[in-house]
Amino acid sequence: MKIRLCYSSIRPVDAGDLIENLNDILSKARDFNAKHQIYGVLYYANNAFFQCLEGEEEILNDLMQRIMQDPRHHEINVFKAIEIKRIYFKKWSMKYVQKSSKIDLFFQQLNADGFHPSMLNEDVLPQFVNELLQEEQTKLRRKVGLHQRGINPYL
């Protein structure tokens, strides 16, 4: 049975470099998901994650158990999984969307001052997932030092 499984979590302050964390999460997710026909989206803003996964129930339940052990995620809130007839995120093994003004507007309608996954519940979750489906995928850029940019220091 195909399901949609969503969760939110808080990124600990001492979790290390954010860009390295996101690159690691996305590269591992994309590899694993491609091999197991899992599709989805990861949203990160305001020190919080939201992820929506679509695929076979057994695989997603096992994956969720591993995510719950990941030290980059605290205060994990797993939403009720729902059965789906089709995969909505079929274009992406793991779409990444960074902080977005459209998402902030969505949360302002929920009386929040921006992305706060604690405001999500079973009633508004489908609308939020639809917002993420419509957002453009973000290309994650690595930090680049002066030498990698072709700039030579004159000291």
Contacts in CASP RR format, 6 or more apart in sequence:
PFRMAT RR
TARGET T0000
AUTHOR 0000-0000-0000
METHOD contacts of the structure
MODEL  1
MKIRLCYSSIRPVDAGDLIENLNDILSKARDFNAKHQIYGVLYYANNAFF
QCLEGEEEILNDLMQRIMQDPRHHEINVFKAIEIKRIYFKKWSMKYVQKS
SKIDLFFQQLNADGFHPSMLNEDVLPQFVNELLQEEQTKLRRKVGLHQRG
INPYL
1 56 0 8 1.000
1 57 0 8 1.000
1 83 0 8 1.000
2 54 0 8 1.000
2 55 0 8 1.000
2 56 0 8 1.000
2 57 0 8 1.000
2 83 0 8 1.000
2 84 0 8 1.000
2 85 0 8 1.000
2 86 0 8 1.000
2 87 0 8 1.000
3 54 0 8 1.000
3 55 0 8 1.000
3 56 0 8 1.000
3 57 0 8 1.000
3 60 0 8 1.000
3 81 0 8 1.000
3 82 0 8 1.000
3 83 0 8 1.000
3 84 0 8 1.000
4 52 0 8 1.000
4 53 0 8 1.000
4 54 0 8 1.000
4 55 0 8 1.000
4 81 0 8 1.000
4 82 0 8 1.000
4 84 0 8 1.000
4 88 0 8 1.000
4 129 0 8 1.000
5 52 0 8 1.000
5 53 0 8 1.000
5 54 0 8 1.000
5 60 0 8 1.000
5 61 0 8 1.000
5 64 0 8 1.000
5 78 0 8 1.000
5 79 0 8 1.000
5 81 0 8 1.000
6 50 0 8 1.000
6 51 0 8 1.000
6 52 0 8 1.000
6 53 0 8 1.000
6 78 0 8 1.000
6 79 0 8 1.000
6 125 0 8 1.000
6 129 0 8 1.000
7 50 0 8 1.000
7 51 0 8 1.000
7 64 0 8 1.000
7 67 0 8 1.000
7 76 0 8 1.000
7 77 0 8 1.000
7 78 0 8 1.000
7 79 0 8 1.000
8 48 0 8 1.000
8 49 0 8 1.000
8 50 0 8 1.000
8 51 0 8 1.000
8 76 0 8 1.000
8 77 0 8 1.000
8 79 0 8 1.000
8 117 0 8 1.000
8 118 0 8 1.000
8 120 0 8 1.000
9 48 0 8 1.000
9 49 0 8 1.000
9 73 0 8 1.000
9 74 0 8 1.000
9 75 0 8 1.000
9 76 0 8 1.000
9 77 0 8 1.000
9 117 0 8 1.000
10 47 0 8 1.000
10 48 0 8 1.000
10 49 0 8 1.000
10 73 0 8 1.000
10 74 0 8 1.000
10 75 0 8 1.000
11 18 0 8 1.000
11 21 0 8 1.000
11 44 0 8 1.000
11 47 0 8 1.000
11 48 0 8 1.000
11 49 0 8 1.000
11 72 0 8 1.000
11 73 0 8 1.000
11 74 0 8 1.000
12 71 0 8 1.000
12 72 0 8 1.000
12 74 0 8 1.000
13 47 0 8 1.000
15 21 0 8 1.000
15 71 0 8 1.000
15 72 0 8 1.000
19 140 0 8 1.000
19 141 0 8 1.000
19 142 0 8 1.000
19 143 0 8 1.000
21 72 0 8 1.000
22 44 0 8 1.000
22 96 0 8 1.000
22 140 0 8 1.000
23 140 0 8 1.000
23 142 0 8 1.000
25 42 0 8 1.000
25 72 0 8 1.000
26 42 0 8 1.000
26 94 0 8 1.000
26 96 0 8 1.000
26 140 0 8 1.000
29 42 0 8 1.000
29 93 0 8 1.000
29 94 0 8 1.000
30 93 0 8 1.000
30 94 0 8 1.000
32 38 0 8 1.000
32 63 0 8 1.000
33 39 0 8 1.000
33 40 0 8 1.000
33 53 0 8 1.000
33 93 0 8 1.000
33 94 0 8 1.000
34 93 0 8 1.000
36 56 0 8 1.000
36 59 0 8 1.000
37 55 0 8 1.000
37 56 0 8 1.000
38 53 0 8 1.000
38 54 0 8 1.000
38 55 0 8 1.000
38 56 0 8 1.000
38 59 0 8 1.000
38 60 0 8 1.000
38 63 0 8 1.000
38 93 0 8 1.000
39 53 0 8 1.000
39 54 0 8 1.000
39 55 0 8 1.000
39 87 0 8 1.000
39 88 0 8 1.000
39 89 0 8 1.000
39 90 0 8 1.000
39 91 0 8 1.000
39 92 0 8 1.000
39 93 0 8 1.000
39 94 0 8 1.000
40 51 0 8 1.000
40 52 0 8 1.000
40 53 0 8 1.000
40 54 0 8 1.000
40 89 0 8 1.000
40 92 0 8 1.000
40 93 0 8 1.000
40 94 0 8 1.000
40 95 0 8 1.000
41 51 0 8 1.000
41 52 0 8 1.000
41 89 0 8 1.000
41 92 0 8 1.000
41 94 0 8 1.000
41 95 0 8 1.000
41 96 0 8 1.000
41 97 0 8 1.000
41 129 0 8 1.000
41 132 0 8 1.000
41 133 0 8 1.000
42 49 0 8 1.000
42 50 0 8 1.000
42 51 0 8 1.000
42 94 0 8 1.000
42 95 0 8 1.000
42 96 0 8 1.000
42 97 0 8 1.000
43 49 0 8 1.000
43 50 0 8 1.000
43 51 0 8 1.000
43 96 0 8 1.000
43 97 0 8 1.000
43 98 0 8 1.000
43 103 0 8 1.000
43 115 0 8 1.000
43 132 0 8 1.000
44 50 0 8 1.000
44 96 0 8 1.000
44 98 0 8 1.000
44 99 0 8 1.000
45 98 0 8 1.000
45 99 0 8 1.000
45 100 0 8 1.000
45 103 0 8 1.000
45 104 0 8 1.000
45 114 0 8 1.000
45 115 0 8 1.000
46 99 0 8 1.000
46 114 0 8 1.000
46 115 0 8 1.000
46 116 0 8 1.000
48 115 0 8 1.000
48 116 0 8 1.000
48 117 0 8 1.000
49 73 0 8 1.000
49 117 0 8 1.000
50 115 0 8 1.000
50 117 0 8 1.000
50 120 0 8 1.000
50 128 0 8 1.000
50 132 0 8 1.000
51 67 0 8 1.000
52 89 0 8 1.000
52 129 0 8 1.000
52 132 0 8 1.000
53 60 0 8 1.000
53 63 0 8 1.000
53 64 0 8 1.000
54 84 0 8 1.000
54 87 0 8 1.000
54 88 0 8 1.000
54 89 0 8 1.000
55 87 0 8 1.000
57 81 0 8 1.000
60 81 0 8 1.000
64 78 0 8 1.000
67 73 0 8 1.000
67 76 0 8 1.000
68 76 0 8 1.000
77 117 0 8 1.000
77 118 0 8 1.000
77 120 0 8 1.000
79 120 0 8 1.000
79 122 0 8 1.000
79 125 0 8 1.000
80 122 0 8 1.000
88 129 0 8 1.000
88 133 0 8 1.000
89 95 0 8 1.000
89 133 0 8 1.000
92 137 0 8 1.000
95 132 0 8 1.000
95 137 0 8 1.000
96 137 0 8 1.000
96 138 0 8 1.000
96 140 0 8 1.000
97 103 0 8 1.000
97 132 0 8 1.000
97 135 0 8 1.000
97 136 0 8 1.000
97 137 0 8 1.000
97 138 0 8 1.000
98 138 0 8 1.000
98 140 0 8 1.000
99 115 0 8 1.000
100 135 0 8 1.000
102 131 0 8 1.000
102 134 0 8 1.000
102 135 0 8 1.000
103 114 0 8 1.000
103 115 0 8 1.000
103 131 0 8 1.000
103 132 0 8 1.000
103 135 0 8 1.000
104 114 0 8 1.000
104 115 0 8 1.000
106 127 0 8 1.000
106 128 0 8 1.000
106 131 0 8 1.000
107 113 0 8 1.000
107 114 0 8 1.000
107 115 0 8 1.000
107 116 0 8 1.000
107 119 0 8 1.000
108 114 0 8 1.000
110 119 0 8 1.000
110 124 0 8 1.000
111 119 0 8 1.000
112 119 0 8 1.000
120 128 0 8 1.000
146 152 0 8 1.000
146 153 0 8 1.000
END
